[in-house]
Amino acid sequence: MSFQLVYAIDAACLELAVLSFVSVCLHSRPTSVRVLTPAGVDLSLFQQLAGVMSVPFVHQQLPQNTPLQRLSAELRPYFYCLEALSSSTPGPMLLLDADTVCVGDLSPLTALKLTAEHPIAACSHHRPMPDRQLALQLLSPFHYINAGVLLADPTHLASQFNVSDAVRFFEQHTSLCRFREQCVLNHLLAGRFQHLPARYNLLSWMRYRARRSLWQNQAVNSMASVLPEERDHAAIVHFSNGCLPHHLRWYQRDRFDRYWLRLRRSLQVWRQHGGPLPTQWPRFEPMLKRSF
C-alpha cells in the first residue's frame, strides 16, 4: 500500500512544492499527487513534472463556498491544508508543506495503521511546549504536533474533523492560536494523533548547526537525546522558520541544504536548456558515518 501525495499551496509556493514533489518521487513512489490551490494558479510545470515522473496528477481548486473565505486574504493560505484534509479521497494521504525535502525512504509510513480512533499521524515538536498545552488543552507539553508533515486517512478523519469547525474555533479563539492552523489542528484533534519519529519532520531547530539551542540541551529537554539518531536517519527535512537554503550564508548550510540546492539547480537547467530528466536527478546519499 502506498499513499497519495498532497500539497495545498498558492502561486508563491509553487517552486518550493515542485522541488518537494520531485524529491519524494526520487525516494518513494506515491500513487498520485493532488495539488490544492485557489483559482488562477498555473500548475502546468507541476503537471509536466508529474508526467515525467509517471505519477497521476490531480488539480483541486479551493471551493468558492469554503468556510476559509471568512478569513482575511493574508491568513487564508495558511489554512489551505485544512481544506486538503477534508478530502473524500479514500486511502492514506501524505500532506506536506512546500518547504520540505525528502531525503530518505518513506515506505515505513505505509505500514502505519491509521484507525477511526487515531486517523492522523504527525511529529511532535520534540520539545516541551507548556504554553501550547495549557492554551489548547493537550495531554502533555510534548503532545504539540507540527503540521508540516501529516499522514492521514480521509475516510476515518471525516468523522473527527471538518473545515467549518476549524474556522469557527480560530475565529473564537484567535488569541490562543499562536501558530494559526497548526494550533487549530492540535486542539480539534487532541488525542487523535499518532506520533511519528522526528526523522519524518526534521525541523530547523533540530539541525546540528542549532546544537547550542536551549532545546538541544538534555537537561532542559528530555527528548533531545534522540536528535543525533534522527538526523542520521532523516527522511523528510522541513526548512521551518524561513530557513530556506538559498537564504542562508554558505557556511550555515549542511548536507540537507546542499541537496535541496542541487535539486533547484537541476530544475533551473532542465527548464532552460533541457538536460537530465527529473527521473535522473540526484537522490540524497546519506553519509556512512555520523555527520552534520
Backbone torsions as a table, in degrees:
resi	resn	phi	psi	omega
1	MET	NA	138.4	179.1
2	SER	-118.3	-158.9	-176.2
3	PHE	-140.0	153.3	169.5
4	GLN	-84.5	131.9	178.3
5	LEU	-89.8	135.5	-174.6
6	VAL	-133.1	137.1	170.8
7	TYR	-128.0	142.6	175.7
8	ALA	-124.3	104.0	-166.6
9	ILE	-139.3	166.2	165.0
10	ASP	-112.3	-177.1	-174.7
11	ALA	-61.6	-30.5	-176.9
12	ALA	-65.3	-24.3	-176.1
13	CYS	-102.8	8.5	-172.1
14	LEU	-60.9	-50.9	-177.5
15	GLU	-62.7	-39.3	178.0
16	LEU	-60.5	-46.0	-178.4
17	ALA	-65.0	-37.0	177.8
18	VAL	-61.7	-45.4	179.4
19	LEU	-64.6	-40.8	177.4
20	SER	-61.4	-45.5	-180.0
21	PHE	-58.8	-48.5	-179.2
22	VAL	-62.1	-40.8	-179.4
23	SER	-62.7	-38.0	177.4
24	VAL	-63.9	-45.8	-177.9
25	CYS	-64.7	-28.6	179.1
26	LEU	-73.6	-19.5	-175.9
27	HIS	-116.4	-19.9	-179.6
28	SER	-146.6	-179.5	-177.3
29	ARG	-131.9	94.3	175.9
30	PRO	-70.6	153.1	178.2
31	THR	-72.3	-28.6	179.0
32	SER	-166.6	170.5	173.4
33	VAL	-127.9	129.7	177.5
34	ARG	-115.8	129.3	-178.5
35	VAL	-120.7	116.4	178.4
36	LEU	-97.1	128.4	-179.8
37	THR	-141.5	162.4	166.2
38	PRO	-71.1	169.6	179.4
39	ALA	-63.1	148.0	173.5
40	GLY	92.3	2.2	178.9
41	VAL	-89.2	124.9	-179.2
42	ASP	-83.0	112.5	-178.9
43	LEU	-107.2	22.9	-177.6
44	SER	-61.4	-39.0	177.8
45	LEU	-64.5	-44.9	179.4
46	PHE	-60.6	-45.7	-178.8
47	GLN	-64.7	-37.9	178.0
48	GLN	-63.5	-44.7	179.3
49	LEU	-65.4	-39.0	177.6
50	ALA	-61.8	-38.1	176.8
51	GLY	-64.3	-42.6	178.2
52	VAL	-62.6	-38.8	-178.8
53	MET	-84.0	0.9	179.1
54	SER	58.1	42.3	177.6
55	VAL	-116.6	120.0	178.0
56	PRO	-54.9	138.7	-172.5
57	PHE	-116.4	134.5	177.2
58	VAL	-129.2	126.3	174.6
59	HIS	-102.8	119.2	178.2
60	GLN	-110.7	120.6	178.0
61	GLN	-88.2	144.7	177.5
62	LEU	-60.1	125.7	-179.3
63	PRO	-59.1	142.5	-179.8
64	GLN	-64.8	-29.5	-177.4
65	ASN	-98.4	18.2	-179.7
66	THR	-62.2	141.5	174.7
67	PRO	-58.4	-18.5	178.6
68	LEU	-62.2	-20.8	-180.0
69	GLN	-62.9	-19.2	178.7
70	ARG	-72.9	-17.7	-179.5
71	LEU	-83.1	158.2	178.1
72	SER	-66.3	156.3	-179.1
73	ALA	-60.6	-30.7	-179.4
74	GLU	-71.8	-35.1	-177.7
75	LEU	-83.8	-30.9	-168.0
76	ARG	-53.4	-44.2	-177.6
77	PRO	-58.1	-30.6	179.1
78	TYR	-65.1	-23.5	-173.8
79	PHE	-99.9	0.4	179.7
80	TYR	-57.5	-32.4	-178.3
81	CYS	-62.0	-28.4	178.7
82	LEU	-66.4	-38.1	176.6
83	GLU	-66.1	-38.4	178.6
84	ALA	-63.3	-37.5	-179.8
85	LEU	-67.6	-22.2	-177.8
86	SER	-86.7	11.7	-179.9
87	SER	-61.1	150.5	175.9
88	SER	-97.9	6.2	179.9
89	THR	-64.2	127.1	-179.5
90	PRO	-73.1	160.1	176.7
91	GLY	90.6	163.3	-178.5
92	PRO	-69.1	146.1	174.1
93	MET	-128.5	146.8	177.6
94	LEU	-111.7	108.2	-178.8
95	LEU	-97.0	118.3	-176.1
96	LEU	-116.5	142.2	166.4
97	ASP	-65.2	152.5	-179.4
98	ALA	-65.9	-29.8	-176.9
99	ASP	-88.2	48.9	176.5
100	THR	-125.9	157.9	173.6
101	VAL	-139.2	135.9	178.6
102	CYS	-87.6	129.9	-177.8
103	VAL	-129.1	14.6	-178.2
104	GLY	-163.0	177.9	-177.7
105	ASP	-71.1	129.1	179.3
106	LEU	-101.2	2.8	-176.3
107	SER	-60.3	-31.3	176.5
108	PRO	-57.4	-27.0	179.3
109	LEU	-64.6	-32.1	-177.0
110	THR	-71.3	-16.1	178.4
111	ALA	-85.1	-10.1	-179.0
112	LEU	-75.1	126.5	-177.9
113	LYS	-90.8	113.0	174.9
114	LEU	-90.5	138.7	-173.1
115	THR	-128.6	173.1	177.2
116	ALA	-61.9	-32.3	179.7
117	GLU	-77.8	-35.9	179.5
118	HIS	-130.9	80.4	-172.7
119	PRO	-87.5	2.8	-173.8
120	ILE	-144.8	147.6	-179.5
121	ALA	-133.2	145.2	-179.4
122	ALA	-161.2	170.2	175.7
123	CYS	-94.4	139.3	171.4
124	SER	-73.2	173.8	176.5
125	HIS	-75.1	-3.8	177.7
126	HIS	56.6	30.7	171.7
127	ARG	-156.0	154.0	-178.4
128	PRO	-68.2	135.4	177.3
129	MET	-131.4	72.3	-174.8
130	PRO	-62.4	-29.4	178.3
131	ASP	-66.3	-38.5	178.2
132	ARG	-70.1	-35.9	177.8
133	GLN	-60.1	-46.5	-177.8
134	LEU	-69.4	-44.5	-175.2
135	ALA	-68.6	-34.4	-171.4
136	LEU	-111.3	4.2	176.6
137	GLN	60.0	52.3	178.8
138	LEU	-88.2	164.7	-175.4
139	LEU	-71.1	-31.4	179.8
140	SER	-157.4	168.4	177.2
141	PRO	-64.9	-14.5	-178.4
142	PHE	-97.7	3.8	-175.5
143	HIS	-92.3	0.3	-179.7
144	TYR	-75.5	121.7	-175.7
145	ILE	-97.8	155.8	171.8
146	ASN	-96.6	130.5	-172.9
147	ALA	-89.1	10.2	-179.7
148	GLY	-70.8	-22.8	177.4
149	VAL	-134.7	114.6	-178.8
150	LEU	-129.8	123.6	172.8
151	LEU	-104.9	121.8	-172.8
152	ALA	-141.5	152.1	171.2
153	ASP	-106.5	105.3	-175.0
154	PRO	-58.6	-33.1	-179.2
155	THR	-62.5	-47.6	178.8
156	HIS	-73.4	-35.1	-174.5
157	LEU	-69.0	-27.5	-174.9
158	ALA	-57.3	-33.0	-179.1
159	SER	-80.3	-9.4	-176.3
160	GLN	-110.1	-16.7	-167.6
161	PHE	-150.0	138.8	168.7
162	ASN	-148.1	156.5	-172.7
163	VAL	-66.1	-37.1	-178.8
164	SER	-59.5	-46.1	178.6
165	ASP	-63.4	-37.9	-178.7
166	ALA	-64.7	-46.6	179.7
167	VAL	-65.7	-40.1	179.8
168	ARG	-61.6	-43.5	178.9
169	PHE	-62.5	-42.3	-179.8
170	PHE	-64.0	-42.8	179.8
171	GLU	-62.7	-37.5	-176.9
172	GLN	-83.1	-21.6	-173.9
173	HIS	-134.7	39.6	-177.6
174	THR	-54.8	-38.5	-177.4
175	SER	-65.0	-24.1	178.9
176	LEU	-83.6	-19.3	-171.2
177	CYS	-95.2	72.3	-178.0
178	ARG	-58.6	-35.8	-179.5
179	PHE	-112.8	39.0	170.9
180	ARG	48.7	-120.2	-173.9
181	GLU	-62.5	-28.5	179.7
182	GLN	-65.1	-42.0	177.3
183	CYS	-67.2	-37.5	177.5
184	VAL	-59.5	-47.9	179.4
185	LEU	-62.3	-42.1	-179.2
186	ASN	-60.5	-39.7	-179.6
187	HIS	-74.6	-50.4	-173.3
188	LEU	-68.2	-27.7	-178.2
189	LEU	-112.9	21.6	178.4
190	ALA	-56.8	130.5	-178.9
191	GLY	82.8	-4.1	-179.1
192	ARG	-102.5	-9.2	-177.0
193	PHE	-83.5	139.9	159.9
194	GLN	-91.7	141.4	-174.6
195	HIS	-99.3	125.5	179.3
196	LEU	-91.2	154.8	173.6
197	PRO	-61.8	153.6	-176.8
198	ALA	-60.8	-21.3	-178.3
199	ARG	-62.3	-19.1	179.3
200	TYR	-90.6	-0.3	173.7
201	ASN	-160.6	71.1	-177.0
202	LEU	-77.4	104.7	-175.7
203	LEU	-79.5	163.3	-175.3
204	SER	-60.3	-37.2	-177.9
205	TRP	-69.1	-16.4	-178.9
206	MET	-84.6	-10.3	-174.1
207	ARG	-70.5	159.0	-176.9
208	TYR	-61.1	-35.3	-178.1
209	ARG	-64.0	-17.6	177.3
210	ALA	-100.0	25.0	-173.6
211	ARG	-63.6	-19.1	177.6
212	ARG	-89.8	4.6	176.3
213	SER	-62.0	144.8	176.8
214	LEU	-53.0	-36.6	-173.6
215	TRP	-79.0	-8.8	172.7
216	GLN	-94.5	6.6	175.3
217	ASN	-89.6	117.3	-175.8
218	GLN	-66.4	-20.7	176.7
219	ALA	-71.8	-21.6	-178.5
220	VAL	-101.7	-38.4	-174.6
221	ASN	-124.2	110.2	-176.9
222	SER	-68.0	-13.1	178.9
223	MET	-92.5	-4.3	-175.7
224	ALA	-65.1	-24.7	-175.8
225	SER	-64.1	-21.4	-177.2
226	VAL	-85.9	-11.4	-170.6
227	LEU	-62.0	-43.8	178.3
228	PRO	-56.9	-42.5	178.9
229	GLU	-65.5	-41.4	-179.6
230	GLU	-67.0	-38.1	176.5
231	ARG	-64.4	-41.0	-179.3
232	ASP	-63.3	-30.6	-176.2
233	HIS	-115.7	31.4	-178.2
234	ALA	-58.4	141.5	176.8
235	ALA	-118.2	-39.2	176.0
236	ILE	-132.3	124.1	178.2
237	VAL	-106.0	132.6	-175.9
238	HIS	-113.0	116.7	-179.7
239	PHE	-81.6	64.0	-174.2
240	SER	-72.0	165.0	179.8
241	ASN	58.1	30.7	176.2
242	GLY	73.1	17.2	-176.5
243	CYS	-85.6	53.1	176.7
244	LEU	-70.5	139.7	-171.6
245	PRO	-55.8	-37.6	-176.9
246	HIS	-76.2	-5.6	174.5
247	HIS	-95.2	-7.6	-177.5
248	LEU	-92.4	154.3	171.3
249	ARG	-71.8	153.2	-172.0
250	TRP	-56.5	-36.6	-175.8
251	TYR	-78.0	-8.9	176.8
252	GLN	-88.6	-14.1	-173.1
253	ARG	-79.9	138.4	175.3
254	ASP	-111.3	-170.1	-174.7
255	ARG	-63.5	-30.8	177.6
256	PHE	-68.9	-42.1	177.8
257	ASP	-63.7	-43.5	-178.2
258	ARG	-65.9	-34.3	177.0
259	TYR	-65.5	-45.3	178.9
260	TRP	-60.0	-41.0	179.0
261	LEU	-65.5	-35.1	175.6
262	ARG	-64.2	-42.1	177.1
263	LEU	-63.3	-41.5	180.0
264	ARG	-63.2	-42.0	177.2
265	ARG	-65.2	-39.7	178.7
266	SER	-61.5	-40.7	178.5
267	LEU	-64.7	-43.7	-179.5
268	GLN	-63.0	-43.8	179.5
269	VAL	-65.0	-43.9	-178.5
270	TRP	-62.2	-40.4	-178.6
271	ARG	-71.5	-33.3	-173.9
272	GLN	-91.0	-36.5	-170.7
273	HIS	-130.1	3.8	-171.2
274	GLY	80.5	-137.1	179.2
275	GLY	97.9	-162.7	-176.2
276	PRO	-55.5	136.0	176.1
277	LEU	-66.3	154.8	178.2
278	PRO	-55.1	-29.1	177.5
279	THR	-64.6	-17.8	-178.6
280	GLN	-104.0	2.4	178.3
281	TRP	-68.1	158.0	-171.0
282	PRO	-67.7	139.3	166.9
283	ARG	-84.2	154.3	177.0
284	PHE	-70.5	132.2	179.7
285	GLU	-109.4	108.8	179.2
286	PRO	-67.0	151.3	177.6
287	MET	-73.9	150.3	178.4
288	LEU	-73.9	-24.0	178.0
289	LYS	-125.9	165.3	-176.8
290	ARG	-58.6	130.1	178.1
291	SER	-139.4	-179.6	-169.5
292	PHE	-112.7	NA	NA
